Amino acid sequence: MAYYALLKLHIMPHEILAMDEQEKAFTVAAIQVKMANDKKNEKKFKQVKGRRKGR
């Protein structure tokens, strides 16, 4: 998750360390939701892409 925070959200490691517990919890939860949605969308995209190959 630190990788995602750094590359996608541009949150530096020192900024994560400076957050209080509630901010960290919210950030982690938001990243988990985003990753789950990305995974779901990727799966859906692959299904649509697979259907097009058969044409």
C-alpha distance matrix in Angstrom:
0.0 3.8 5.2 5.0 6.1 8.5 9.9 10.2 10.6 12.2 11.0 12.2 11.1 14.5 14.0 11.1 13.5 16.3 15.1 17.0 15.8 16.4 14.5 11.3 12.0 12.6 9.6 7.3 10.2 10.5 7.1 8.1 11.5 10.9 9.3 12.3 14.7 13.8 14.4 17.5 18.8 18.4 20.4 22.9 23.3 23.9 26.6 28.3 28.2 29.7 32.5 33.5 33.9 36.6 38.8
3.8 0.0 3.8 5.4 5.0 6.1 8.6 9.9 9.8 10.2 8.6 8.8 7.5 11.1 11.1 8.6 10.9 13.8 13.4 15.8 15.4 16.4 14.1 11.0 12.8 13.6 10.2 9.0 12.5 12.5 9.5 11.4 14.6 13.6 12.5 15.8 17.8 16.7 17.6 20.9 21.7 21.2 23.5 26.0 26.0 26.7 29.5 31.1 30.7 32.4 35.3 36.0 36.3 39.3 41.3
5.2 3.8 0.0 3.8 5.5 5.2 6.1 8.1 9.5 9.7 9.5 9.8 9.5 13.3 13.4 11.7 14.1 16.9 16.7 19.4 19.1 19.9 17.3 14.5 16.1 16.4 12.8 11.8 14.7 14.1 10.6 12.5 15.4 13.6 12.0 15.6 17.3 15.4 16.3 19.8 20.2 19.2 21.7 24.3 23.8 24.4 27.5 28.9 28.2 29.9 32.9 33.4 33.6 36.6 38.6
5.0 5.4 3.8 0.0 3.8 5.4 5.3 5.4 6.9 8.5 8.9 10.6 11.2 14.7 13.9 12.1 15.3 17.5 16.6 19.2 18.8 18.8 16.1 13.8 15.0 14.5 10.9 10.1 12.5 11.1 7.6 10.0 12.3 10.0 9.0 12.7 13.9 12.1 13.6 16.9 17.1 16.5 19.3 21.5 21.1 22.1 25.1 26.3 25.9 27.8 30.6 31.0 31.6 34.6 36.4
6.1 5.0 5.5 3.8 0.0 3.8 5.8 5.7 4.9 6.1 5.4 7.6 8.6 11.7 10.3 8.8 12.2 14.1 13.1 16.0 16.1 16.1 13.1 11.1 12.9 12.3 8.5 8.9 11.7 10.2 7.6 10.8 12.9 11.0 11.1 14.7 15.7 14.5 16.5 19.4 19.6 19.5 22.3 24.2 24.0 25.3 28.2 29.2 29.0 31.1 33.7 34.1 34.9 37.9 39.5
8.5 6.1 5.2 5.4 3.8 0.0 3.8 6.0 5.9 4.7 4.9 5.7 7.3 10.6 10.1 9.6 12.6 14.5 14.5 17.8 18.4 18.9 15.7 13.7 16.1 15.7 11.9 12.4 15.4 13.9 11.3 14.4 16.5 14.3 14.0 17.8 18.6 16.9 18.8 22.0 21.8 21.3 24.3 26.3 25.5 26.7 29.9 30.7 30.1 32.3 35.1 35.1 35.7 38.9 40.5
9.9 8.6 6.1 5.3 5.8 3.8 0.0 3.8 6.0 5.5 7.8 9.0 11.0 14.2 13.6 13.3 16.4 18.2 18.0 21.2 21.7 21.8 18.6 16.8 18.7 17.9 14.1 14.5 16.9 14.9 12.0 14.9 16.5 13.7 13.2 17.0 17.4 15.0 17.1 20.3 19.6 18.8 22.0 23.9 22.8 23.9 27.2 27.8 27.0 29.3 32.1 31.9 32.4 35.8 37.2
10.2 9.9 8.1 5.4 5.7 6.0 3.8 0.0 3.8 5.7 8.2 10.8 13.0 15.9 14.5 13.9 17.5 18.9 17.9 20.9 21.2 20.7 17.4 16.1 17.6 16.1 12.5 13.2 14.9 12.3 9.8 12.9 13.8 10.7 11.0 14.7 14.5 12.4 15.0 17.8 16.9 16.7 20.0 21.5 20.5 22.1 25.2 25.6 25.1 27.7 30.2 30.1 31.0 34.2 35.5
10.6 9.8 9.5 6.9 4.9 5.9 6.0 3.8 0.0 3.8 5.5 8.9 11.4 13.8 11.6 11.4 15.1 15.9 14.8 17.8 18.5 17.8 14.3 13.5 15.3 13.5 10.0 11.7 13.6 10.8 9.2 12.9 13.7 11.1 12.3 15.8 15.6 14.4 17.2 19.6 19.0 19.3 22.6 23.8 23.2 25.1 27.9 28.3 28.1 30.8 33.0 33.0 34.2 37.3 38.5
12.2 10.2 9.7 8.5 6.1 4.7 5.5 5.7 3.8 0.0 3.8 6.2 9.5 11.5 9.9 10.7 14.1 14.8 14.6 18.0 19.3 19.1 15.5 14.7 17.2 15.9 12.3 14.1 16.5 14.2 12.4 16.1 17.3 14.8 15.6 19.3 19.3 17.7 20.4 23.1 22.3 22.3 25.7 27.1 26.1 27.8 30.9 31.2 30.7 33.4 35.8 35.6 36.5 39.8 41.0
11.0 8.6 9.5 8.9 5.4 4.9 7.8 8.2 5.5 3.8 0.0 3.8 6.6 8.4 6.4 6.9 10.4 11.1 10.9 14.4 15.8 16.0 12.4 11.4 14.4 13.5 10.0 12.0 14.8 13.1 11.8 15.3 17.0 15.2 16.1 19.6 20.1 19.1 21.5 24.2 23.9 24.1 27.2 28.8 28.3 29.9 32.8 33.4 33.2 35.6 38.1 38.2 39.1 42.2 43.6
12.2 8.8 9.8 10.6 7.6 5.7 9.0 10.8 8.9 6.2 3.8 0.0 3.8 5.5 5.2 6.6 8.9 10.0 11.1 14.8 16.5 17.5 14.1 12.8 16.1 16.0 12.7 14.1 17.4 16.3 14.6 17.9 20.0 18.4 18.7 22.3 23.2 22.0 24.0 27.0 26.9 26.7 29.7 31.6 31.0 32.3 35.4 36.1 35.6 37.9 40.6 40.6 41.3 44.5 46.0
11.1 7.5 9.5 11.2 8.6 7.3 11.0 13.0 11.4 9.5 6.6 3.8 0.0 3.8 5.3 5.1 6.3 8.7 10.2 13.5 14.8 16.5 13.7 11.6 15.0 15.8 12.7 13.3 17.0 16.7 14.9 17.7 20.3 19.2 19.2 22.5 24.0 23.0 24.5 27.6 28.0 27.7 30.4 32.6 32.2 33.3 36.3 37.4 37.0 38.9 41.8 42.1 42.6 45.7 47.4
14.5 11.1 13.3 14.7 11.7 10.6 14.2 15.9 13.8 11.5 8.4 5.5 3.8 0.0 3.8 5.4 5.0 6.1 8.8 12.2 14.3 16.2 13.6 12.2 15.9 16.8 14.2 15.4 18.9 18.7 17.6 20.4 22.9 22.0 22.3 25.6 27.0 26.2 27.9 30.8 31.2 31.1 33.8 35.9 35.6 36.8 39.7 40.8 40.4 42.5 45.2 45.5 46.1 49.2 50.9
14.0 11.1 13.4 13.9 10.3 10.1 13.6 14.5 11.6 9.9 6.4 5.2 5.3 3.8 0.0 3.8 5.4 5.0 6.4 10.1 12.5 13.7 10.6 10.0 13.7 14.0 11.5 13.5 16.7 16.1 15.5 18.6 20.6 19.8 20.7 23.8 24.9 24.4 26.5 29.1 29.4 29.7 32.5 34.2 34.0 35.6 38.4 39.2 39.1 41.4 43.9 44.2 45.1 48.1 49.7
11.1 8.6 11.7 12.1 8.8 9.6 13.3 13.9 11.4 10.7 6.9 6.6 5.1 5.4 3.8 0.0 3.8 5.4 5.3 8.6 10.0 11.5 8.7 6.9 10.6 11.4 8.9 10.2 13.6 13.7 12.9 15.6 18.0 17.7 18.3 21.2 22.7 22.4 24.1 26.8 27.5 27.8 30.3 32.2 32.4 33.7 36.4 37.5 37.6 39.6 42.1 42.7 43.5 46.5 48.2
13.5 10.9 14.1 15.3 12.2 12.6 16.4 17.5 15.1 14.1 10.4 8.9 6.3 5.0 5.4 3.8 0.0 3.8 5.5 8.1 9.6 12.2 10.3 8.5 12.1 13.7 11.9 12.7 16.2 16.9 16.2 18.4 21.1 21.0 21.4 24.2 26.0 25.8 27.2 29.9 30.9 31.1 33.4 35.5 35.7 36.9 39.6 40.9 40.9 42.7 45.4 46.1 46.8 49.7 51.5
16.3 13.8 16.9 17.5 14.1 14.5 18.2 18.9 15.9 14.8 11.1 10.0 8.7 6.1 5.0 5.4 3.8 0.0 3.8 6.5 9.5 11.5 9.5 9.2 12.9 13.9 12.6 14.4 17.4 17.7 17.7 20.3 22.4 22.4 23.3 26.1 27.5 27.5 29.3 31.8 32.5 33.0 35.5 37.3 37.5 39.0 41.6 42.7 42.8 44.9 47.3 47.9 48.9 51.8 53.4
15.1 13.4 16.7 16.6 13.1 14.5 18.0 17.9 14.8 14.6 10.9 11.1 10.2 8.8 6.4 5.3 5.5 3.8 0.0 3.8 6.5 7.9 5.7 6.0 9.5 10.3 9.6 11.6 14.2 14.7 15.2 17.6 19.5 19.8 21.1 23.5 24.8 25.3 27.2 29.3 30.2 31.1 33.4 35.0 35.5 37.1 39.5 40.6 41.0 43.1 45.3 46.1 47.2 50.0 51.6
17.0 15.8 19.4 19.2 16.0 17.8 21.2 20.9 17.8 18.0 14.4 14.8 13.5 12.2 10.1 8.6 8.1 6.5 3.8 0.0 3.8 5.6 5.5 6.3 8.7 10.2 10.8 12.4 14.4 15.5 16.7 18.5 20.2 21.2 22.6 24.5 26.0 26.9 28.6 30.5 31.7 32.8 34.8 36.3 37.2 38.9 40.9 42.2 42.9 44.8 47.0 47.9 49.2 51.8 53.5
15.8 15.4 19.1 18.8 16.1 18.4 21.7 21.2 18.5 19.3 15.8 16.5 14.8 14.3 12.5 10.0 9.6 9.5 6.5 3.8 0.0 3.8 5.5 5.2 6.1 8.7 9.9 10.5 12.2 14.2 15.4 16.5 18.4 19.9 21.0 22.5 24.4 25.6 26.9 28.6 30.2 31.4 33.0 34.7 35.9 37.4 39.2 40.7 41.6 43.2 45.4 46.7 47.8 50.3 52.1
16.4 16.4 19.9 18.8 16.1 18.9 21.8 20.7 17.8 19.1 16.0 17.5 16.5 16.2 13.7 11.5 12.2 11.5 7.9 5.6 3.8 0.0 3.8 5.4 5.0 6.1 8.5 9.9 10.5 12.1 14.2 15.3 16.5 18.2 19.9 21.1 22.5 24.1 25.7 27.0 28.5 30.0 31.7 33.0 34.3 36.1 37.7 39.1 40.2 42.0 43.8 45.1 46.6 48.9 50.6
14.5 14.1 17.3 16.1 13.1 15.7 18.6 17.4 14.3 15.5 12.4 14.1 13.7 13.6 10.6 8.7 10.3 9.5 5.7 5.5 5.5 3.8 0.0 3.8 5.4 5.1 6.1 8.6 9.9 10.5 12.2 14.2 15.4 16.3 18.2 19.9 21.1 22.3 24.2 25.7 26.8 28.2 30.2 31.5 32.5 34.4 36.3 37.3 38.2 40.3 42.2 43.2 44.6 47.2 48.7
11.3 11.0 14.5 13.8 11.1 13.7 16.8 16.1 13.5 14.7 11.4 12.8 11.6 12.2 10.0 6.9 8.5 9.2 6.0 6.3 5.2 5.4 3.8 0.0 3.8 5.4 5.1 6.1 8.5 9.8 10.5 12.2 14.2 15.2 16.3 18.3 19.9 20.8 22.3 24.3 25.6 26.6 28.5 30.2 31.1 32.7 34.7 36.1 36.8 38.6 40.8 41.9 43.0 45.6 47.4
12.0 12.8 16.1 15.0 12.9 16.1 18.7 17.6 15.3 17.2 14.4 16.1 15.0 15.9 13.7 10.6 12.1 12.9 9.5 8.7 6.1 5.0 5.4 3.8 0.0 3.8 5.5 5.2 6.1 8.5 9.9 10.6 12.3 14.2 15.3 16.5 18.4 19.9 21.1 22.6 24.3 25.6 27.1 28.7 30.1 31.6 33.3 34.8 35.9 37.4 39.5 40.9 42.1 44.4 46.3
12.6 13.6 16.4 14.5 12.3 15.7 17.9 16.1 13.5 15.9 13.5 16.0 15.8 16.8 14.0 11.4 13.7 13.9 10.3 10.2 8.7 6.1 5.1 5.4 3.8 0.0 3.8 5.5 5.1 6.0 8.5 9.8 10.5 12.1 14.1 15.3 16.5 18.1 19.9 21.1 22.4 24.1 25.8 27.0 28.2 30.1 31.8 33.0 34.1 36.0 37.8 39.0 40.6 42.9 44.5
9.6 10.2 12.8 10.9 8.5 11.9 14.1 12.5 10.0 12.3 10.0 12.7 12.7 14.2 11.5 8.9 11.9 12.6 9.6 10.8 9.9 8.5 6.1 5.1 5.5 3.8 0.0 3.8 5.5 5.1 6.1 8.6 10.0 10.5 12.1 14.2 15.4 16.3 18.2 20.0 20.9 22.2 24.3 25.7 26.5 28.3 30.3 31.5 32.3 34.2 36.3 37.3 38.6 41.2 42.8
7.3 9.0 11.8 10.1 8.9 12.4 14.5 13.2 11.7 14.1 12.0 14.1 13.3 15.4 13.5 10.2 12.7 14.4 11.6 12.4 10.5 9.9 8.6 6.1 5.2 5.5 3.8 0.0 3.8 5.5 5.1 6.2 8.7 9.9 10.5 12.3 14.3 15.2 16.4 18.3 19.9 20.8 22.5 24.3 25.4 26.8 28.8 30.3 31.1 32.7 34.9 36.2 37.3 39.7 41.6
10.2 12.5 14.7 12.5 11.7 15.4 16.9 14.9 13.6 16.5 14.8 17.4 17.0 18.9 16.7 13.6 16.2 17.4 14.2 14.4 12.2 10.5 9.9 8.5 6.1 5.1 5.5 3.8 0.0 3.8 5.4 5.1 6.2 8.6 9.9 10.6 12.4 14.2 15.3 16.6 18.4 19.9 21.3 22.7 24.2 25.8 27.3 28.9 30.1 31.6 33.5 35.0 36.4 38.6 40.4
10.5 12.5 14.1 11.1 10.2 13.9 14.9 12.3 10.8 14.2 13.1 16.3 16.7 18.7 16.1 13.7 16.9 17.7 14.7 15.5 14.2 12.1 10.5 9.8 8.5 6.0 5.1 5.5 3.8 0.0 3.8 5.4 5.2 6.1 8.6 9.9 10.6 12.2 14.2 15.4 16.4 18.2 20.0 21.1 22.2 24.2 25.9 27.0 28.1 30.1 31.9 33.0 34.6 37.0 38.5
7.1 9.5 10.6 7.6 7.6 11.3 12.0 9.8 9.2 12.4 11.8 14.6 14.9 17.6 15.5 12.9 16.2 17.7 15.2 16.7 15.4 14.2 12.2 10.5 9.9 8.5 6.1 5.1 5.4 3.8 0.0 3.8 5.5 5.0 6.0 8.5 9.8 10.3 12.1 14.1 15.1 16.1 18.2 19.8 20.6 22.2 24.3 25.6 26.3 28.2 30.3 31.4 32.6 35.1 36.9
8.1 11.4 12.5 10.0 10.8 14.4 14.9 12.9 12.9 16.1 15.3 17.9 17.7 20.4 18.6 15.6 18.4 20.3 17.6 18.5 16.5 15.3 14.2 12.2 10.6 9.8 8.6 6.2 5.1 5.4 3.8 0.0 3.8 5.5 5.1 6.1 8.6 9.8 10.5 12.3 14.2 15.2 16.6 18.4 19.8 21.1 22.8 24.5 25.5 26.9 29.0 30.5 31.7 33.9 35.9
11.5 14.6 15.4 12.3 12.9 16.5 16.5 13.8 13.7 17.3 17.0 20.0 20.3 22.9 20.6 18.0 21.1 22.4 19.5 20.2 18.4 16.5 15.4 14.2 12.3 10.5 10.0 8.7 6.2 5.2 5.5 3.8 0.0 3.8 5.5 5.2 6.2 8.6 9.9 10.6 12.2 14.1 15.5 16.5 18.2 20.0 21.3 22.7 24.1 25.7 27.4 28.9 30.5 32.6 34.3
10.9 13.6 13.6 10.0 11.0 14.3 13.7 10.7 11.1 14.8 15.2 18.4 19.2 22.0 19.8 17.7 21.0 22.4 19.8 21.2 19.9 18.2 16.3 15.2 14.2 12.1 10.5 9.9 8.6 6.1 5.0 5.5 3.8 0.0 3.8 5.5 5.1 6.1 8.6 9.9 10.5 12.1 14.2 15.3 16.2 18.2 20.0 21.0 22.0 24.0 25.9 26.9 28.5 30.9 32.5
9.3 12.5 12.0 9.0 11.1 14.0 13.2 11.0 12.3 15.6 16.1 18.7 19.2 22.3 20.7 18.3 21.4 23.3 21.1 22.6 21.0 19.9 18.2 16.3 15.3 14.1 12.1 10.5 9.9 8.6 6.0 5.1 5.5 3.8 0.0 3.8 5.5 5.0 6.1 8.6 9.8 10.4 12.3 14.2 15.1 16.4 18.5 20.0 20.6 22.3 24.5 25.7 26.9 29.3 31.2
12.3 15.8 15.6 12.7 14.7 17.8 17.0 14.7 15.8 19.3 19.6 22.3 22.5 25.6 23.8 21.2 24.2 26.1 23.5 24.5 22.5 21.1 19.9 18.3 16.5 15.3 14.2 12.3 10.6 9.9 8.5 6.1 5.2 5.5 3.8 0.0 3.8 5.5 5.1 6.2 8.6 9.8 10.7 12.4 14.2 15.4 16.8 18.6 19.9 21.1 23.1 24.8 26.0 28.1 30.1
14.7 17.8 17.3 13.9 15.7 18.6 17.4 14.5 15.6 19.3 20.1 23.2 24.0 27.0 24.9 22.7 26.0 27.5 24.8 26.0 24.4 22.5 21.1 19.9 18.4 16.5 15.4 14.3 12.4 10.6 9.8 8.6 6.2 5.1 5.5 3.8 0.0 3.8 5.4 5.1 6.1 8.5 9.9 10.5 12.1 14.2 15.4 16.6 18.1 19.8 21.4 22.8 24.5 26.6 28.2
13.8 16.7 15.4 12.1 14.5 16.9 15.0 12.4 14.4 17.7 19.1 22.0 23.0 26.2 24.4 22.4 25.8 27.5 25.3 26.9 25.6 24.1 22.3 20.8 19.9 18.1 16.3 15.2 14.2 12.2 10.3 9.8 8.6 6.1 5.0 5.5 3.8 0.0 3.8 5.5 5.1 6.0 8.6 9.8 10.3 12.2 14.3 15.3 16.0 18.0 20.1 21.1 22.5 24.9 26.6
14.4 17.6 16.3 13.6 16.5 18.8 17.1 15.0 17.2 20.4 21.5 24.0 24.5 27.9 26.5 24.1 27.2 29.3 27.2 28.6 26.9 25.7 24.2 22.3 21.1 19.9 18.2 16.4 15.3 14.2 12.1 10.5 9.9 8.6 6.1 5.1 5.4 3.8 0.0 3.8 5.5 5.1 6.2 8.7 9.8 10.6 12.5 14.4 15.2 16.4 18.7 20.2 21.2 23.4 25.5
17.5 20.9 19.8 16.9 19.4 22.0 20.3 17.8 19.6 23.1 24.2 27.0 27.6 30.8 29.1 26.8 29.9 31.8 29.3 30.5 28.6 27.0 25.7 24.3 22.6 21.1 20.0 18.3 16.6 15.4 14.1 12.3 10.6 9.9 8.6 6.2 5.1 5.5 3.8 0.0 3.8 5.4 5.2 6.3 8.6 10.0 10.8 12.6 14.2 15.4 17.0 18.9 20.4 22.2 24.1
18.8 21.7 20.2 17.1 19.6 21.8 19.6 16.9 19.0 22.3 23.9 26.9 28.0 31.2 29.4 27.5 30.9 32.5 30.2 31.7 30.2 28.5 26.8 25.6 24.3 22.4 20.9 19.9 18.4 16.4 15.1 14.2 12.2 10.5 9.8 8.6 6.1 5.1 5.5 3.8 0.0 3.8 5.4 5.0 6.0 8.6 9.9 10.6 12.0 14.0 15.5 16.7 18.5 20.7 22.2
18.4 21.2 19.2 16.5 19.5 21.3 18.8 16.7 19.3 22.3 24.1 26.7 27.7 31.1 29.7 27.8 31.1 33.0 31.1 32.8 31.4 30.0 28.2 26.6 25.6 24.1 22.2 20.8 19.9 18.2 16.1 15.2 14.1 12.1 10.4 9.8 8.5 6.0 5.1 5.4 3.8 0.0 3.8 5.4 5.0 6.2 8.7 9.9 10.3 12.1 14.3 15.4 16.5 19.0 20.8
20.4 23.5 21.7 19.3 22.3 24.3 22.0 20.0 22.6 25.7 27.2 29.7 30.4 33.8 32.5 30.3 33.4 35.5 33.4 34.8 33.0 31.7 30.2 28.5 27.1 25.8 24.3 22.5 21.3 20.0 18.2 16.6 15.5 14.2 12.3 10.7 9.9 8.6 6.2 5.2 5.4 3.8 0.0 3.8 5.4 5.2 6.3 8.8 9.8 10.5 12.6 14.6 15.6 17.4 19.7
22.9 26.0 24.3 21.5 24.2 26.3 23.9 21.5 23.8 27.1 28.8 31.6 32.6 35.9 34.2 32.2 35.5 37.3 35.0 36.3 34.7 33.0 31.5 30.2 28.7 27.0 25.7 24.3 22.7 21.1 19.8 18.4 16.5 15.3 14.2 12.4 10.5 9.8 8.7 6.3 5.0 5.4 3.8 0.0 3.8 5.5 5.2 6.4 8.6 9.9 10.9 12.8 14.7 16.3 18.0
23.3 26.0 23.8 21.1 24.0 25.5 22.8 20.5 23.2 26.1 28.3 31.0 32.2 35.6 34.0 32.4 35.7 37.5 35.5 37.2 35.9 34.3 32.5 31.1 30.1 28.2 26.5 25.4 24.2 22.2 20.6 19.8 18.2 16.2 15.1 14.2 12.1 10.3 9.8 8.6 6.0 5.0 5.4 3.8 0.0 3.8 5.4 5.2 6.0 8.5 10.0 10.8 12.6 14.9 16.3
23.9 26.7 24.4 22.1 25.3 26.7 23.9 22.1 25.1 27.8 29.9 32.3 33.3 36.8 35.6 33.7 36.9 39.0 37.1 38.9 37.4 36.1 34.4 32.7 31.6 30.1 28.3 26.8 25.8 24.2 22.2 21.1 20.0 18.2 16.4 15.4 14.2 12.2 10.6 10.0 8.6 6.2 5.2 5.5 3.8 0.0 3.8 5.5 4.9 5.9 8.6 9.9 10.6 12.9 15.0
26.6 29.5 27.5 25.1 28.2 29.9 27.2 25.2 27.9 30.9 32.8 35.4 36.3 39.7 38.4 36.4 39.6 41.6 39.5 40.9 39.2 37.7 36.3 34.7 33.3 31.8 30.3 28.8 27.3 25.9 24.3 22.8 21.3 20.0 18.5 16.8 15.4 14.3 12.5 10.8 9.9 8.7 6.3 5.2 5.4 3.8 0.0 3.8 5.4 5.1 6.4 8.9 10.2 11.4 13.6
28.3 31.1 28.9 26.3 29.2 30.7 27.8 25.6 28.3 31.2 33.4 36.1 37.4 40.8 39.2 37.5 40.9 42.7 40.6 42.2 40.7 39.1 37.3 36.1 34.8 33.0 31.5 30.3 28.9 27.0 25.6 24.5 22.7 21.0 20.0 18.6 16.6 15.3 14.4 12.6 10.6 9.9 8.8 6.4 5.2 5.5 3.8 0.0 3.8 5.4 5.2 6.5 9.0 10.5 11.7
28.2 30.7 28.2 25.9 29.0 30.1 27.0 25.1 28.1 30.7 33.2 35.6 37.0 40.4 39.1 37.6 40.9 42.8 41.0 42.9 41.6 40.2 38.2 36.8 35.9 34.1 32.3 31.1 30.1 28.1 26.3 25.5 24.1 22.0 20.6 19.9 18.1 16.0 15.2 14.2 12.0 10.3 9.8 8.6 6.0 4.9 5.4 3.8 0.0 3.8 5.5 5.2 6.6 9.3 10.6
29.7 32.4 29.9 27.8 31.1 32.3 29.3 27.7 30.8 33.4 35.6 37.9 38.9 42.5 41.4 39.6 42.7 44.9 43.1 44.8 43.2 42.0 40.3 38.6 37.4 36.0 34.2 32.7 31.6 30.1 28.2 26.9 25.7 24.0 22.3 21.1 19.8 18.0 16.4 15.4 14.0 12.1 10.5 9.9 8.5 5.9 5.1 5.4 3.8 0.0 3.8 5.4 5.3 7.0 9.6
32.5 35.3 32.9 30.6 33.7 35.1 32.1 30.2 33.0 35.8 38.1 40.6 41.8 45.2 43.9 42.1 45.4 47.3 45.3 47.0 45.4 43.8 42.2 40.8 39.5 37.8 36.3 34.9 33.5 31.9 30.3 29.0 27.4 25.9 24.5 23.1 21.4 20.1 18.7 17.0 15.5 14.3 12.6 10.9 10.0 8.6 6.4 5.2 5.5 3.8 0.0 3.8 5.5 5.6 7.4
33.5 36.0 33.4 31.0 34.1 35.1 31.9 30.1 33.0 35.6 38.2 40.6 42.1 45.5 44.2 42.7 46.1 47.9 46.1 47.9 46.7 45.1 43.2 41.9 40.9 39.0 37.3 36.2 35.0 33.0 31.4 30.5 28.9 26.9 25.7 24.8 22.8 21.1 20.2 18.9 16.7 15.4 14.6 12.8 10.8 9.9 8.9 6.5 5.2 5.4 3.8 0.0 3.8 5.4 5.6
33.9 36.3 33.6 31.6 34.9 35.7 32.4 31.0 34.2 36.5 39.1 41.3 42.6 46.1 45.1 43.5 46.8 48.9 47.2 49.2 47.8 46.6 44.6 43.0 42.1 40.6 38.6 37.3 36.4 34.6 32.6 31.7 30.5 28.5 26.9 26.0 24.5 22.5 21.2 20.4 18.5 16.5 15.6 14.7 12.6 10.6 10.2 9.0 6.6 5.3 5.5 3.8 0.0 3.8 5.5
36.6 39.3 36.6 34.6 37.9 38.9 35.8 34.2 37.3 39.8 42.2 44.5 45.7 49.2 48.1 46.5 49.7 51.8 50.0 51.8 50.3 48.9 47.2 45.6 44.4 42.9 41.2 39.7 38.6 37.0 35.1 33.9 32.6 30.9 29.3 28.1 26.6 24.9 23.4 22.2 20.7 19.0 17.4 16.3 14.9 12.9 11.4 10.5 9.3 7.0 5.6 5.4 3.8 0.0 3.8
38.8 41.3 38.6 36.4 39.5 40.5 37.2 35.5 38.5 41.0 43.6 46.0 47.4 50.9 49.7 48.2 51.5 53.4 51.6 53.5 52.1 50.6 48.7 47.4 46.3 44.5 42.8 41.6 40.4 38.5 36.9 35.9 34.3 32.5 31.2 30.1 28.2 26.6 25.5 24.1 22.2 20.8 19.7 18.0 16.3 15.0 13.6 11.7 10.6 9.6 7.4 5.6 5.5 3.8 0.0
